[in-house]
Amino acid sequence: MCLIFAYYLVFTDLVLQTLYGTKRQIMIAMLLVYAFYRGYRLYLGIRNNRREKK
């Protein structure tokens, strides 16, 4: 979900009235970092689940 919102912030004028300049770039960076974090946690969960099944 946050990847989709980050995509729209980068490539469209979505919420341009309130988010512009540095605030917009910080929001995009935060969304991308959060998406990476959630993906990493998902990877760890799947990896640990597979180890427990063996």
C-alpha positions in Angstrom: 0.0 0.0 0.0 2.7 2.4 0.9 4.6 1.6 -2.4 1.4 2.6 -4.3 1.1 5.9 -2.4 4.8 6.6 -2.9 4.4 5.9 -6.7 1.5 8.4 -6.9 3.5 11.0 -4.9 6.4 10.7 -7.3 4.7 10.5 -10.6 1.4 12.5 -10.1 0.2 15.8 -8.6 -1.7 13.9 -5.9 -1.9 16.1 -2.7 0.3 18.7 -4.3 -1.6 21.5 -2.5 -0.4 20.3 1.0 2.7 18.3 0.3 5.3 20.1 -1.7 9.1 20.5 -1.7 11.1 19.0 1.1 8.0 17.7 2.9 7.0 15.8 -0.1 10.4 14.2 -0.6 10.6 13.3 3.1 7.2 11.6 2.9 8.2 9.6 -0.2 11.5 8.5 1.5 9.6 7.5 4.6 7.1 5.5 2.6 9.8 3.7 0.7 11.8 2.9 3.9 8.7 1.6 5.5 7.9 -0.6 2.5 11.4 -2.0 2.6 11.1 -2.6 6.4 7.8 -4.5 6.0 9.1 -6.5 3.1 12.1 -7.5 5.1 9.9 -8.5 8.1 7.8 -10.6 5.7 10.9 -12.3 4.3 12.1 -13.1 7.8 8.7 -14.5 8.8 8.5 -16.7 5.7 12.1 -17.9 6.2 11.5 -18.8 9.9 8.2 -20.5 9.1 10.0 -22.7 6.5 12.7 -23.6 9.0 10.2 -24.6 11.7 8.4 -26.9 9.2 11.6 -29.0 8.5 
